[in-house]
């Protein structure tokens, strides 16, 4: 489970701290429903907390059309 989550966070652009204008660092993800997750970030300078809500894409249910 950790590997897909790491790839998902790597695709997400981290928010900028509103006070310091530096990229925040991801530290936690919480699933908030069947189809979304909230990513929490913190600022390494002022320790401000930021959050980003991200939809969950279920790649296992993607449809593949084959020519018979």
Phi and psi restraints in degrees (range 20) as a CNS / XPLOR table:
assign (resid 1 and name C) (resid 2 and name N)
       (resid 2 and name CA) (resid 2 and name C) 1.0 -66.7 20.0 2
assign (resid 2 and name N) (resid 2 and name CA)
       (resid 2 and name C) (resid 3 and name N) 1.0 -36.8 20.0 2
assign (resid 2 and name C) (resid 3 and name N)
       (resid 3 and name CA) (resid 3 and name C) 1.0 -63.7 20.0 2
assign (resid 3 and name N) (resid 3 and name CA)
       (resid 3 and name C) (resid 4 and name N) 1.0 -49.8 20.0 2
assign (resid 3 and name C) (resid 4 and name N)
       (resid 4 and name CA) (resid 4 and name C) 1.0 -61.4 20.0 2
assign (resid 4 and name N) (resid 4 and name CA)
       (resid 4 and name C) (resid 5 and name N) 1.0 -35.8 20.0 2
assign (resid 4 and name C) (resid 5 and name N)
       (resid 5 and name CA) (resid 5 and name C) 1.0 -67.4 20.0 2
assign (resid 5 and name N) (resid 5 and name CA)
       (resid 5 and name C) (resid 6 and name N) 1.0 -40.2 20.0 2
assign (resid 5 and name C) (resid 6 and name N)
       (resid 6 and name CA) (resid 6 and name C) 1.0 -63.3 20.0 2
assign (resid 6 and name N) (resid 6 and name CA)
       (resid 6 and name C) (resid 7 and name N) 1.0 -42.3 20.0 2
assign (resid 6 and name C) (resid 7 and name N)
       (resid 7 and name CA) (resid 7 and name C) 1.0 -64.4 20.0 2
assign (resid 7 and name N) (resid 7 and name CA)
       (resid 7 and name C) (resid 8 and name N) 1.0 -38.8 20.0 2
assign (resid 7 and name C) (resid 8 and name N)
       (resid 8 and name CA) (resid 8 and name C) 1.0 -64.4 20.0 2
assign (resid 8 and name N) (resid 8 and name CA)
       (resid 8 and name C) (resid 9 and name N) 1.0 -43.7 20.0 2
assign (resid 8 and name C) (resid 9 and name N)
       (resid 9 and name CA) (resid 9 and name C) 1.0 -67.8 20.0 2
assign (resid 9 and name N) (resid 9 and name CA)
       (resid 9 and name C) (resid 10 and name N) 1.0 -35.1 20.0 2
assign (resid 9 and name C) (resid 10 and name N)
       (resid 10 and name CA) (resid 10 and name C) 1.0 -64.3 20.0 2
assign (resid 10 and name N) (resid 10 and name CA)
       (resid 10 and name C) (resid 11 and name N) 1.0 -28.8 20.0 2
assign (resid 10 and name C) (resid 11 and name N)
       (resid 11 and name CA) (resid 11 and name C) 1.0 -79.5 20.0 2
assign (resid 11 and name N) (resid 11 and name CA)
       (resid 11 and name C) (resid 12 and name N) 1.0 -17.8 20.0 2
assign (resid 11 and name C) (resid 12 and name N)
       (resid 12 and name CA) (resid 12 and name C) 1.0 -88.2 20.0 2
assign (resid 12 and name N) (resid 12 and name CA)
       (resid 12 and name C) (resid 13 and name N) 1.0 129.5 20.0 2
assign (resid 12 and name C) (resid 13 and name N)
       (resid 13 and name CA) (resid 13 and name C) 1.0 -76.3 20.0 2
assign (resid 13 and name N) (resid 13 and name CA)
       (resid 13 and name C) (resid 14 and name N) 1.0 124.0 20.0 2
assign (resid 13 and name C) (resid 14 and name N)
       (resid 14 and name CA) (resid 14 and name C) 1.0 -67.6 20.0 2
assign (resid 14 and name N) (resid 14 and name CA)
       (resid 14 and name C) (resid 15 and name N) 1.0 144.7 20.0 2
assign (resid 14 and name C) (resid 15 and name N)
       (resid 15 and name CA) (resid 15 and name C) 1.0 -71.0 20.0 2
assign (resid 15 and name N) (resid 15 and name CA)
       (resid 15 and name C) (resid 16 and name N) 1.0 161.4 20.0 2
assign (resid 15 and name C) (resid 16 and name N)
       (resid 16 and name CA) (resid 16 and name C) 1.0 -93.3 20.0 2
assign (resid 16 and name N) (resid 16 and name CA)
       (resid 16 and name C) (resid 17 and name N) 1.0 141.7 20.0 2
assign (resid 16 and name C) (resid 17 and name N)
       (resid 17 and name CA) (resid 17 and name C) 1.0 -66.8 20.0 2
assign (resid 17 and name N) (resid 17 and name CA)
       (resid 17 and name C) (resid 18 and name N) 1.0 131.6 20.0 2
assign (resid 17 and name C) (resid 18 and name N)
       (resid 18 and name CA) (resid 18 and name C) 1.0 -69.1 20.0 2
assign (resid 18 and name N) (resid 18 and name CA)
       (resid 18 and name C) (resid 19 and name N) 1.0 -26.4 20.0 2
assign (resid 18 and name C) (resid 19 and name N)
       (resid 19 and name CA) (resid 19 and name C) 1.0 -88.6 20.0 2
assign (resid 19 and name N) (resid 19 and name CA)
       (resid 19 and name C) (resid 20 and name N) 1.0 -42.0 20.0 2
assign (resid 19 and name C) (resid 20 and name N)
       (resid 20 and name CA) (resid 20 and name C) 1.0 -102.2 20.0 2
assign (resid 20 and name N) (resid 20 and name CA)
       (resid 20 and name C) (resid 21 and name N) 1.0 -17.1 20.0 2
assign (resid 20 and name C) (resid 21 and name N)
       (resid 21 and name CA) (resid 21 and name C) 1.0 60.2 20.0 2
assign (resid 21 and name N) (resid 21 and name CA)
       (resid 21 and name C) (resid 22 and name N) 1.0 35.6 20.0 2
assign (resid 21 and name C) (resid 22 and name N)
       (resid 22 and name CA) (resid 22 and name C) 1.0 -115.8 20.0 2
assign (resid 22 and name N) (resid 22 and name CA)
       (resid 22 and name C) (resid 23 and name N) 1.0 158.2 20.0 2
assign (resid 22 and name C) (resid 23 and name N)
       (resid 23 and name CA) (resid 23 and name C) 1.0 -67.5 20.0 2
assign (resid 23 and name N) (resid 23 and name CA)
       (resid 23 and name C) (resid 24 and name N) 1.0 134.7 20.0 2
assign (resid 23 and name C) (resid 24 and name N)
       (resid 24 and name CA) (resid 24 and name C) 1.0 -83.5 20.0 2
assign (resid 24 and name N) (resid 24 and name CA)
       (resid 24 and name C) (resid 25 and name N) 1.0 161.7 20.0 2
assign (resid 24 and name C) (resid 25 and name N)
       (resid 25 and name CA) (resid 25 and name C) 1.0 -110.4 20.0 2
assign (resid 25 and name N) (resid 25 and name CA)
       (resid 25 and name C) (resid 26 and name N) 1.0 132.4 20.0 2
assign (resid 25 and name C) (resid 26 and name N)
       (resid 26 and name CA) (resid 26 and name C) 1.0 -70.7 20.0 2
assign (resid 26 and name N) (resid 26 and name CA)
       (resid 26 and name C) (resid 27 and name N) 1.0 139.0 20.0 2
assign (resid 26 and name C) (resid 27 and name N)
       (resid 27 and name CA) (resid 27 and name C) 1.0 -136.0 20.0 2
assign (resid 27 and name N) (resid 27 and name CA)
       (resid 27 and name C) (resid 28 and name N) 1.0 -13.6 20.0 2
assign (resid 27 and name C) (resid 28 and name N)
       (resid 28 and name CA) (resid 28 and name C) 1.0 -161.8 20.0 2
assign (resid 28 and name N) (resid 28 and name CA)
       (resid 28 and name C) (resid 29 and name N) 1.0 147.4 20.0 2
assign (resid 28 and name C) (resid 29 and name N)
       (resid 29 and name CA) (resid 29 and name C) 1.0 -129.7 20.0 2
assign (resid 29 and name N) (resid 29 and name CA)
       (resid 29 and name C) (resid 30 and name N) 1.0 138.2 20.0 2
assign (resid 29 and name C) (resid 30 and name N)
       (resid 30 and name CA) (resid 30 and name C) 1.0 -131.8 20.0 2
assign (resid 30 and name N) (resid 30 and name CA)
       (resid 30 and name C) (resid 31 and name N) 1.0 128.3 20.0 2
assign (resid 30 and name C) (resid 31 and name N)
       (resid 31 and name CA) (resid 31 and name C) 1.0 -75.7 20.0 2
assign (resid 31 and name N) (resid 31 and name CA)
       (resid 31 and name C) (resid 32 and name N) 1.0 127.8 20.0 2
assign (resid 31 and name C) (resid 32 and name N)
       (resid 32 and name CA) (resid 32 and name C) 1.0 -113.0 20.0 2
assign (resid 32 and name N) (resid 32 and name CA)
       (resid 32 and name C) (resid 33 and name N) 1.0 3.6 20.0 2
assign (resid 32 and name C) (resid 33 and name N)
       (resid 33 and name CA) (resid 33 and name C) 1.0 -179.6 20.0 2
assign (resid 33 and name N) (resid 33 and name CA)
       (resid 33 and name C) (resid 34 and name N) 1.0 -172.9 20.0 2
assign (resid 33 and name C) (resid 34 and name N)
       (resid 34 and name CA) (resid 34 and name C) 1.0 -68.9 20.0 2
assign (resid 34 and name N) (resid 34 and name CA)
       (resid 34 and name C) (resid 35 and name N) 1.0 -23.9 20.0 2
assign (resid 34 and name C) (resid 35 and name N)
       (resid 35 and name CA) (resid 35 and name C) 1.0 -133.8 20.0 2
assign (resid 35 and name N) (resid 35 and name CA)
       (resid 35 and name C) (resid 36 and name N) 1.0 22.8 20.0 2
assign (resid 35 and name C) (resid 36 and name N)
       (resid 36 and name CA) (resid 36 and name C) 1.0 -152.7 20.0 2
assign (resid 36 and name N) (resid 36 and name CA)
       (resid 36 and name C) (resid 37 and name N) 1.0 158.6 20.0 2
assign (resid 36 and name C) (resid 37 and name N)
       (resid 37 and name CA) (resid 37 and name C) 1.0 -138.5 20.0 2
assign (resid 37 and name N) (resid 37 and name CA)
       (resid 37 and name C) (resid 38 and name N) 1.0 146.0 20.0 2
assign (resid 37 and name C) (resid 38 and name N)
       (resid 38 and name CA) (resid 38 and name C) 1.0 -106.1 20.0 2
assign (resid 38 and name N) (resid 38 and name CA)
       (resid 38 and name C) (resid 39 and name N) 1.0 128.0 20.0 2
assign (resid 38 and name C) (resid 39 and name N)
       (resid 39 and name CA) (resid 39 and name C) 1.0 -103.1 20.0 2
assign (resid 39 and name N) (resid 39 and name CA)
       (resid 39 and name C) (resid 40 and name N) 1.0 128.5 20.0 2
assign (resid 39 and name C) (resid 40 and name N)
       (resid 40 and name CA) (resid 40 and name C) 1.0 -104.4 20.0 2
assign (resid 40 and name N) (resid 40 and name CA)
       (resid 40 and name C) (resid 41 and name N) 1.0 138.7 20.0 2
assign (resid 40 and name C) (resid 41 and name N)
       (resid 41 and name CA) (resid 41 and name C) 1.0 -127.9 20.0 2
assign (resid 41 and name N) (resid 41 and name CA)
       (resid 41 and name C) (resid 42 and name N) 1.0 156.6 20.0 2
assign (resid 41 and name C) (resid 42 and name N)
       (resid 42 and name CA) (resid 42 and name C) 1.0 -132.2 20.0 2
assign (resid 42 and name N) (resid 42 and name CA)
       (resid 42 and name C) (resid 43 and name N) 1.0 153.4 20.0 2
assign (resid 42 and name C) (resid 43 and name N)
       (resid 43 and name CA) (resid 43 and name C) 1.0 -86.3 20.0 2
assign (resid 43 and name N) (resid 43 and name CA)
       (resid 43 and name C) (resid 44 and name N) 1.0 128.5 20.0 2
assign (resid 43 and name C) (resid 44 and name N)
       (resid 44 and name CA) (resid 44 and name C) 1.0 -71.3 20.0 2
assign (resid 44 and name N) (resid 44 and name CA)
       (resid 44 and name C) (resid 45 and name N) 1.0 -12.7 20.0 2
assign (resid 44 and name C) (resid 45 and name N)
       (resid 45 and name CA) (resid 45 and name C) 1.0 -97.2 20.0 2
assign (resid 45 and name N) (resid 45 and name CA)
       (resid 45 and name C) (resid 46 and name N) 1.0 -53.1 20.0 2
assign (resid 45 and name C) (resid 46 and name N)
       (resid 46 and name CA) (resid 46 and name C) 1.0 -108.9 20.0 2
assign (resid 46 and name N) (resid 46 and name CA)
       (resid 46 and name C) (resid 47 and name N) 1.0 -1.2 20.0 2
assign (resid 46 and name C) (resid 47 and name N)
       (resid 47 and name CA) (resid 47 and name C) 1.0 64.1 20.0 2
assign (resid 47 and name N) (resid 47 and name CA)
       (resid 47 and name C) (resid 48 and name N) 1.0 22.4 20.0 2
assign (resid 47 and name C) (resid 48 and name N)
       (resid 48 and name CA) (resid 48 and name C) 1.0 -67.1 20.0 2
assign (resid 48 and name N) (resid 48 and name CA)
       (resid 48 and name C) (resid 49 and name N) 1.0 150.5 20.0 2
assign (resid 48 and name C) (resid 49 and name N)
       (resid 49 and name CA) (resid 49 and name C) 1.0 -107.2 20.0 2
assign (resid 49 and name N) (resid 49 and name CA)
       (resid 49 and name C) (resid 50 and name N) 1.0 135.1 20.0 2
assign (resid 49 and name C) (resid 50 and name N)
       (resid 50 and name CA) (resid 50 and name C) 1.0 -125.2 20.0 2
assign (resid 50 and name N) (resid 50 and name CA)
       (resid 50 and name C) (resid 51 and name N) 1.0 157.4 20.0 2
assign (resid 50 and name C) (resid 51 and name N)
       (resid 51 and name CA) (resid 51 and name C) 1.0 -140.3 20.0 2
assign (resid 51 and name N) (resid 51 and name CA)
       (resid 51 and name C) (resid 52 and name N) 1.0 148.5 20.0 2
assign (resid 51 and name C) (resid 52 and name N)
       (resid 52 and name CA) (resid 52 and name C) 1.0 -135.3 20.0 2
assign (resid 52 and name N) (resid 52 and name CA)
       (resid 52 and name C) (resid 53 and name N) 1.0 129.1 20.0 2
assign (resid 52 and name C) (resid 53 and name N)
       (resid 53 and name CA) (resid 53 and name C) 1.0 -94.0 20.0 2
assign (resid 53 and name N) (resid 53 and name CA)
       (resid 53 and name C) (resid 54 and name N) 1.0 132.8 20.0 2
assign (resid 53 and name C) (resid 54 and name N)
       (resid 54 and name CA) (resid 54 and name C) 1.0 -129.4 20.0 2
assign (resid 54 and name N) (resid 54 and name CA)
       (resid 54 and name C) (resid 55 and name N) 1.0 134.3 20.0 2
assign (resid 54 and name C) (resid 55 and name N)
       (resid 55 and name CA) (resid 55 and name C) 1.0 -72.1 20.0 2
assign (resid 55 and name N) (resid 55 and name CA)
       (resid 55 and name C) (resid 56 and name N) 1.0 150.5 20.0 2
assign (resid 55 and name C) (resid 56 and name N)
       (resid 56 and name CA) (resid 56 and name C) 1.0 -97.0 20.0 2
assign (resid 56 and name N) (resid 56 and name CA)
       (resid 56 and name C) (resid 57 and name N) 1.0 127.3 20.0 2
assign (resid 56 and name C) (resid 57 and name N)
       (resid 57 and name CA) (resid 57 and name C) 1.0 -105.1 20.0 2
assign (resid 57 and name N) (resid 57 and name CA)
       (resid 57 and name C) (resid 58 and name N) 1.0 121.8 20.0 2
assign (resid 57 and name C) (resid 58 and name N)
       (resid 58 and name CA) (resid 58 and name C) 1.0 -90.1 20.0 2
assign (resid 58 and name N) (resid 58 and name CA)
       (resid 58 and name C) (resid 59 and name N) 1.0 98.1 20.0 2
assign (resid 58 and name C) (resid 59 and name N)
       (resid 59 and name CA) (resid 59 and name C) 1.0 -74.5 20.0 2
assign (resid 59 and name N) (resid 59 and name CA)
       (resid 59 and name C) (resid 60 and name N) 1.0 -18.6 20.0 2
assign (resid 59 and name C) (resid 60 and name N)
       (resid 60 and name CA) (resid 60 and name C) 1.0 -73.0 20.0 2
assign (resid 60 and name N) (resid 60 and name CA)
       (resid 60 and name C) (resid 61 and name N) 1.0 -18.5 20.0 2
assign (resid 60 and name C) (resid 61 and name N)
       (resid 61 and name CA) (resid 61 and name C) 1.0 -102.8 20.0 2
assign (resid 61 and name N) (resid 61 and name CA)
       (resid 61 and name C) (resid 62 and name N) 1.0 9.0 20.0 2
assign (resid 61 and name C) (resid 62 and name N)
       (resid 62 and name CA) (resid 62 and name C) 1.0 -65.0 20.0 2
assign (resid 62 and name N) (resid 62 and name CA)
       (resid 62 and name C) (resid 63 and name N) 1.0 143.6 20.0 2
assign (resid 62 and name C) (resid 63 and name N)
       (resid 63 and name CA) (resid 63 and name C) 1.0 -89.1 20.0 2
assign (resid 63 and name N) (resid 63 and name CA)
       (resid 63 and name C) (resid 64 and name N) 1.0 134.3 20.0 2
assign (resid 63 and name C) (resid 64 and name N)
       (resid 64 and name CA) (resid 64 and name C) 1.0 -116.5 20.0 2
assign (resid 64 and name N) (resid 64 and name CA)
       (resid 64 and name C) (resid 65 and name N) 1.0 124.7 20.0 2
assign (resid 64 and name C) (resid 65 and name N)
       (resid 65 and name CA) (resid 65 and name C) 1.0 -103.0 20.0 2
assign (resid 65 and name N) (resid 65 and name CA)
       (resid 65 and name C) (resid 66 and name N) 1.0 123.4 20.0 2
assign (resid 65 and name C) (resid 66 and name N)
       (resid 66 and name CA) (resid 66 and name C) 1.0 -110.6 20.0 2
assign (resid 66 and name N) (resid 66 and name CA)
       (resid 66 and name C) (resid 67 and name N) 1.0 142.2 20.0 2
assign (resid 66 and name C) (resid 67 and name N)
       (resid 67 and name CA) (resid 67 and name C) 1.0 -81.5 20.0 2
assign (resid 67 and name N) (resid 67 and name CA)
       (resid 67 and name C) (resid 68 and name N) 1.0 124.8 20.0 2
